[in-house]
Amino acid sequence: FTGVLEPAAVARHMATSAVLVMPSRLESFGAALIEALACGTPVVATRSGGPEDIVVDEVGRLVPVDDPEALAGAVGDVLAHSERFPADRLRDYALGQFGLEQIGARILEVYRSVLAGDGGPDGG
């Protein structure tokens, strides 16, 4: 429990952590998950909305909300098998899926779809 830290200090803490755990009941996005992955740290999160769009088996584990046994088991699995989560692969995933260029391209696609009158990329 370090209190408020500057962003660079947060990144150093994330990079030296064995796992980031986000046991939310409701999470709209989960930017901390992406930040941890970009620092090379695997993640464990609950299926609470946003994490499902971020966490895949190659970078961490997802568990049901309000299931402490599943959460503990997932954390234990990640810690016991840390070799499955090489830091460079986690960073590549985070930047490849959620880097500025990738997010910018997705936003541009949404705007183009809306301007074209087709309701956006998901049809809505």
N, C-alpha and C positions, 0 to 999 in steps of 0.2 A: 504494500500500500504506500505508494510513493507520493501521492498528492498530485497536484497539477505539474505537468512537465511540458517543456518545449517540444515541438514536433520531432526534432532530431533525437532528443532523448527518448521519446516514445519509440521511435524506429529502432534505436539501439536495444531497448528492452525487449521489443518484439523479436528482433533478430537473435537474441540470446536465449529466448524462451523455448522450451521443448514443445509447447502446444498452446494455442489460444483457444479458450473455451467460451462459447457464447450460448448460455442456456436460457434464451429469451422465450417468453410465451407468445409475443407478437413482435415481429421485426420486419419493418418495411423494406429494408435493403440489406444492411449489415456491412457498411463500409469498413469496419474494423477487421472483418474477415479478409477482405481484399488487401488491406494494409498489411496484415500479418503474412499473407501469402507472398506479397511483394517483398517482404523481409526474409522470406525463405522459411517461414514457420508454418507447420501444418495446423489445421483447425478442426474443432469439433463444435457442432452447432445443433440446435433443435430445429425441427421442421415447423417453423413459425412464420412462414411467408417468404421473405427475401432470401434466406440462406439456401433455399432449394434452387435458386438461380445461380448460385455461386459454388457451392460445395459439391464436388464429385469425388468418387472413391480414390482417385489419384492424388487428391490434395487434403483429404480429411474424412470425417465421418459426420453423418446426419442421424439424429435420433428423435424419437417422439417427444413432444412437449410433456412436462410433468412426469418423466420416467427417470428417476434418479439412478436406478440400476443400469438402464441402457446408457445413460450419460457416463457413468463411472466405467462401464465396460468399454465404451468407445474411447475414452481417454486412455484407459489401460492398453487398449489395442494399439493406439497410435504410439504410445510411449514404448511398448514392447517391440514394435516393428518400425522404429524410426528410419531404418534403412529403406523402407518403401516410399519415403517422402524426402528425396534429396532436395536440398535448398534451391539449387539452380532450376530444377523442374518446376518447383512451386512458383518461383519468380517468373519464369517463362509463361506459365499458365496465367498468372495474375495480369501480367503486361499484355499478353496475347488476347485475353478476353476482355479486360477492363482498362487497358491503357487509353490515353487521351485520343489517339488516332482511331481506335476501335469504337469508343463511345461516341466520338464526333461523327464517324461514319454512320452509326445507327441513328443518331439524332437527325442527320441530314436525310436519311432514308425516310424517316417519319414525316419530316416537312415536305419532301418531294411527293410522297404518297398523298398527303392531305391536299396539297396544292393541285395534284392531278385529279382530285375528287373521288378517289377510290376508298376513302375511309381509313387510310393508314395501312401499315404493313400487316396488321392482324385483322383487317377487314372491318374494324369498328370505328 
